[in-house]
Amino acid sequence: MVHLRLGDIAPNFVASTTQGEVDFHQWIGDSWAFMFSHPADFTPVCTTEIAAVAHLYPEFEKRNCKVIGISTDVVEDHDAWLDDIAQLHEVRVQFPIIADPDRKISLLYDMLDLLDPNSFNENIVNNQYNLRTIFVIDPQKKIRMSLTYPTSCGRNFNEVIRVIDVLQLRDRLVAQKLAAQQQSNKPHPQQTSTAQPPSTHDSSQQ
């Protein structure tokens, strides 16, 4: 199992989602990305969380940050659940949700709680729910933020937006500093004066 750290390249994968198949790195493109997992569809806390992110989706768009969810449910369950969310919370989920029933992506990103028996799906023997995990990934595909919450605890997604603001501001300041250093290191052309030579004869005497 991979233990991902800040600064690591986010592992790439191809997955089925509510918006079709995605190649993760291609899907990110030149944007930032916010990936978050939830334990199970049709559960109260997860329903509230997905609706909260759906309401905040325009804020992520303003920051050039794509959003994608993931759980171990299948696409058909995701689709039915999103219809319920639209009716209950009066918001349409505009971002894709990954279906990871074989847990390959969840294991790749260390999202499964392999120790807590409360995370096990009672309907599927020896298969775990996802923890409530968050990853923020930059356009270079580097992991810039990660958080893991227990399955019983909901998240504050406004905090994720605050962190994205800080990371993007920091990157802009670093880029400006590097540009200024590069400019100051450029050789400056020597200033030369071109004084007119004195006239060899007085034009007034002509």
C-alpha positions, 0 to 999 in steps of 0.5 A: 500500500502506498503512503502518499505524502505532500509533494508526491505525484498523485497516482494516475488511474482510469475509472468509471464515474457518473460522467463517464470514464476518466483518466485522472491526470488527463481529467485534471489537465492544467487545473487544480483538483479536489478529490474527496471520498465518502463511505457510502451512498444513501447515508445521512452524513454523506448525503449532506456532504455531497450537497454541501460540495455541490453548493460550493462548486461555483467557488471551486470553479472560480479557483480553477479547481476541478472536483471529483468524489469517490466511494466504493459504490457502483455507478448505478447507485451513485446515479440514483443517489444523486437524484435523491440529493437533487430532490432533498437539497435542491441542488444538482451535483455537477462534478463526477463521482468515481465508482470504485467497487473493487477498492483499487483506487481507494487502496492506491490512495490509502483511503480504506480503514483496514483496522476499524471494524466499524468501517466494514460494509456488512453486506460485503464480507471483508471489504471496507468503507472509505474513510472521509479523505481529502486530496488537493492536487495542483496542475503539476499533479503534486499532492498539496493537501491531504486530510483524513476524517473517521467515517463518523465525522463530517467535514468543513469544505469551506476550510478546503477552499481556504487552503486552496486560496493559501496554496494558490497565493503562495504559488503566485508569490513564489512565481513573482519572486522567481521572475524578479530574480531572473530579471535582476540576473540578466546582464544590463547593456553598458550605457554609452554616450555619443557626444557630437565632435566639435565642428572643424569650422564655424558655419557662420564664417561661410 
